[in-house]
């Protein structure tokens, strides 16, 4: 097939409706772009290479064989479907980020590093104190450290607190006879932003049976959103830390301090940006 024949074929395919042609090309371009972005963010460069080769190969076949214009897009689209199946969690994380608040939207950007360090130590001490007390008394708890990255749907599923962090406040919210103790507490910076919030379920169905609903919720939310979850077991008082869909159990005060310090340091950087 000559280039002129190829051009005529493409024109004939889309000549019925110019608007349809523009919309179709825009949708396909968006799909291809989003696919490449997801793959590159997950360092799947070999998949990008195969994807590009697929597109070029089907283009060559299209030029040389008697194939209709719409058939040309079948193989790339099937490839995109396969990628969606392979990277479902990463795609969901990207969608969550679109709906999450941008860091610094409601915070002052003029943050002094010295005062930040002082305040950080105070908040970390209060949080650790509450966690250790709840652990000693086998009080179940789950706290999400969010840096304003959670979508509104999770926040709205609970009750807005908007109170300064303190150990008595945290312990009172998770006291077994209170209305909010079963849900998750959301911490943003220096504030207990909300409590009693519902979290997404984990993608991994093969989690150990000894992990209860709080642990599963902590794993689930960190799978799709870049946040940290700290969980206290009501059965044995074990403190666990969930990040990136993985969980570390038997966290002691040193591990908690390191995790919380990293959270507040990132919170400080977000405010500066």
For each residue, the residues with C-beta under 8 A, 3 or more apart:
1: 5 6 9 63 64 65
2: 5 6
3: 6 7
4: 7 8
5: 1 2 8 9
6: 1 2 3 9 10 62 63
7: 3 4 10 11
8: 4 5 11 12
9: 1 5 6 12 13 69
10: 6 7 13 14 69
11: 7 8 14 15
12: 8 9 15 69
13: 9 10 68 69 70
14: 10 11 17 18 20 21 24 69
15: 11 12 21
16: 20
17: 14 20 21
18: 14 21 22
19: 22 23
20: 14 16 17 23 24
21: 14 15 17 18 24 25
22: 18 19 25 26
23: 19 20 26 27
24: 14 20 21 27 28
25: 21 22 28 29
26: 22 23 29 30
27: 23 24 30 31
28: 24 25 31 32 73 76
29: 25 26 32 33
30: 26 27 33 34
31: 27 28 34 35 77 80
32: 28 29 35 36 55 76 80
33: 29 30 36 37
34: 30 31 37 38
35: 31 32 38 39 51 80 83
36: 32 33 39 40 48 51
37: 33 34 40 41
38: 34 35 41 42 83 87 90 91 94
39: 35 36 42 44 45 47 48 51 83 87
40: 36 37 43 44 45 48
41: 37 38 90 94
42: 38 39 87 90
43: 40
44: 39 40 47 48 87
45: 39 40 48 49
46: 49 50
47: 39 44 50 51 83 86
48: 36 39 40 44 45 51 52
49: 45 46 52 53
50: 46 47 53 54
51: 35 36 39 47 48 54 55 76 79 83
52: 48 49 55 56
53: 49 50 56 57
54: 50 51 57 58 75 76 79
55: 32 51 52 58 59 76
56: 52 53 59 60
57: 53 54 60 61
58: 54 55 61 62 72 75 76
59: 55 56 62 63 72
60: 56 57 63 64
61: 57 58 64 65 67
62: 6 58 59 65 67 69 71 72
63: 1 6 59 60
64: 1 60 61
65: 1 61 62
66:
67: 61 62 71 72
68: 13 71 72
69: 9 10 12 13 14 62 72 73
70: 13 73 74
71: 62 67 68 74
72: 58 59 62 67 68 69
73: 28 69 70 76 77
74: 70 71 77 78
75: 54 58 78 79
76: 28 32 51 54 55 58 73 79 80
77: 31 73 74 80 81
78: 74 75 81 82
79: 51 54 75 76 82 83
80: 31 32 35 76 77 83 84
81: 77 78 84 85
82: 78 79 85 86
83: 35 38 39 47 51 79 80 86 87
84: 80 81 87 88 91
85: 81 82 88
86: 47 82 83
87: 38 39 42 44 83 84 90 91
88: 84 85 91 92 203
89: 92 93 203 223 224 245
90: 38 41 42 87 93 94
91: 38 84 87 88 94 95
92: 88 89 95 96 224
93: 89 90 96 97 223 224 225 226
94: 38 41 90 91 97 98
95: 91 92 98 99
96: 92 93 99 100 151 224 225
97: 93 94 100 149 225 226
98: 94 95
99: 95 96 151 152 153
100: 96 97 148 149 150 151 225
101: 105 106 148 149 150 152
102: 105 148
103: 107 147 148 149 270 271 273
104: 107 109 270 271 273
105: 101 102 148
106: 101 148
107: 103 104 148 189 270 271
108: 111 271
109: 104 271 272 273
110:
111: 108 115 116 268 271 272
112: 115 116
113: 116 117 268
114: 117 118
115: 111 112 118 119
116: 111 112 113 119 120 264 268
117: 113 114 120 121
118: 114 115 121 122
119: 115 116 122 123 190
120: 116 117 123 124 261 264 265 268
121: 117 118 124 125
122: 118 119 125 126
123: 119 120 126 127 165 190 260 264
124: 120 121 127 128 257 260 261 264
125: 121 122 128 129
126: 122 123 129 130 165 166 167 170
127: 123 124 130 131 143 165 167 170 187 256 260
128: 124 125 131 132 253 256 257 260
129: 125 126 132 133 167
130: 126 127 133 134 167 168 170 171
131: 127 128 134 135 141 143 170 230 232 239 256
132: 128 129 135 136 239 253
133: 129 130 136 137 139 167 171
134: 130 131 137 138 139 140 141 170 171 174 232 237
135: 131 132 138 139 232 237 238 239
136: 132 133 237
137: 133 134 237
138: 134 135 233 234 235 236 237
139: 133 134 135 171 174 175 176 232 234
140: 134 174 176 181 212 214 232 233 234
141: 131 134 170 174 181 185 214 230 231 232
142: 184 185 199 214 217 218 229 230 231 232
143: 127 131 170 184 185 186 187 229 230 231
144: 150 184 185 186 187 197 199 218 221 227 228 229
145: 187 227 228 229 230 260 263
146: 149 150 186 187 188 193 225 227
147: 103 188 189 227 263 266 267 270
148: 100 101 102 103 105 106 107 188 270
149: 97 100 101 103 146 225 226 227
150: 100 101 144 146 154 155 186 221 225 227
151: 96 99 100 154 155 225
152: 99 101 155 156
153: 99 156 157
154: 150 151 157 158 186 197 198 199 200 221
155: 150 151 152 158 160 186 193 194 197
156: 152 153
157: 153 154 183 196 197 198
158: 154 155 180 183 184 186 194 195 196 197 198
159: 180 194 195 196
160: 155 193 194
161: 169 173 191 192 193 194 195
162: 191 192 193 194
163: 166 169 191 192
164: 169 190 191 192
165: 123 126 127 169 170 187 190 191 192
166: 126 163 169 170
167: 126 127 129 130 133 170 171
168: 130 171 172
169: 161 163 164 165 166 172 173 192
170: 126 127 130 131 134 141 143 165 166 167 173 174 185 192
171: 130 133 134 139 167 168 174 175
172: 168 169 175 178
173: 161 169 170 178 180 181 185 192 195
174: 134 139 140 141 170 171 178 180 181 185 232
175: 139 171 172 178 181
176: 139 140 181 234
177: 181
178: 172 173 174 175 181
179: 196
180: 158 159 173 174 183 185 195 196
181: 140 141 173 174 175 176 177 178
182: 196
183: 157 158 180 195 196 197 198
184: 142 143 144 158 195 196 197 198 199 217 221 229
185: 141 142 143 144 170 173 174 180 192 194 195 197
186: 143 144 146 150 154 155 158 192 193 194 195 197
187: 127 143 144 145 146 165 191 192 193
188: 146 147 148 191 193
189: 107 147 264 267
190: 119 123 164 165
191: 161 162 163 164 165 187 188
192: 161 162 163 164 165 169 170 173 185 186 187 195
193: 146 155 160 161 162 186 187 188
194: 155 158 159 160 161 162 185 186 197
195: 158 159 161 173 180 183 184 185 186 192
196: 157 158 159 179 180 182 183 184
197: 144 154 155 157 158 183 184 185 186 194
198: 154 157 158 183 184
199: 142 144 154 184 217 218 220 221
200: 154 217 220 221 223 224
201: 216 217 220
202: 205 207 216 217 219 220 223 245
203: 88 89 220 223 245
204: 207 219 223 245
205: 202
206:
207: 202 204 211 215 216 219
208: 211
209:
210:
211: 207 208 215 216 219 247
212: 140 215 216 233 234 235
213: 216 217
214: 140 141 142 217 218 231 232 233 234
215: 207 211 212 218 219 231 233 240 242 247
216: 201 202 207 211 212 213 219 220
217: 142 184 199 200 201 202 213 214 220 221 229
218: 142 144 199 214 215 221 222 229 230 231 240 242 247
219: 202 204 207 211 215 216 222 223 229 242 245 246 247
220: 199 200 201 202 203 216 217 223 224
221: 144 150 154 184 199 200 217 218 224 225 227 229 242
222: 218 219 225 226 227 228 229 242 243 244 245 246
223: 89 93 200 202 203 204 219 220 244 245
224: 89 92 93 96 200 220 221
225: 93 96 97 100 146 149 150 151 221 222
226: 93 97 149 222 244
227: 144 145 146 147 149 150 221 222
228: 144 145 222 241 242 243 259 263
229: 142 143 144 145 184 217 218 219 221 222 241 242 243
230: 131 141 142 143 145 218 239 240 241 242 251 256 259
231: 141 142 143 214 215 218 239 240 241 242 247
232: 131 134 135 139 140 141 142 174 214 237 238 239 240
233: 138 140 212 214 215 236 237 238 239 240
234: 138 139 140 176 212 214 237
235: 138 212
236: 138 233
237: 134 135 136 137 138 232 233 234
238: 135 232 233 249 250
239: 131 132 135 230 231 232 233 249 250 251 252 256
240: 215 218 230 231 232 233 247 248 249 250 251
241: 228 229 230 231 247 248 251 255 256 259
242: 215 218 219 221 222 228 229 230 231 245 246 247 248
243: 222 228 229 246 248 259
244: 222 223 226
245: 89 202 203 204 219 222 223 242
246: 219 222 242 243
247: 211 215 218 219 231 240 241 242
248: 240 241 242 243 251 255
249: 238 239 240
250: 238 239 240
251: 230 239 240 241 248 255 256 259
252: 239 255 256
253: 128 132 256 257
254: 257 258
255: 241 248 251 252 258 259
256: 127 128 131 230 239 241 251 252 253 259 260
257: 124 128 253 254 260 261
258: 254 255 261 262
259: 228 230 241 243 251 255 256 262 263
260: 123 124 127 128 145 256 257 263 264
261: 120 124 257 258 264 265
262: 258 259 265 266
263: 145 147 228 259 260 266 267
264: 116 120 123 124 189 260 261 267 268
265: 120 261 262 268 269
266: 147 262 263 269 270
267: 147 189 263 264 270 271
268: 111 113 116 120 264 265 271 272
269: 265 266 272 273
270: 103 104 107 147 148 266 267 273
271: 103 104 107 108 109 111 267 268
272: 109 111 268 269
273: 103 104 109 269 270
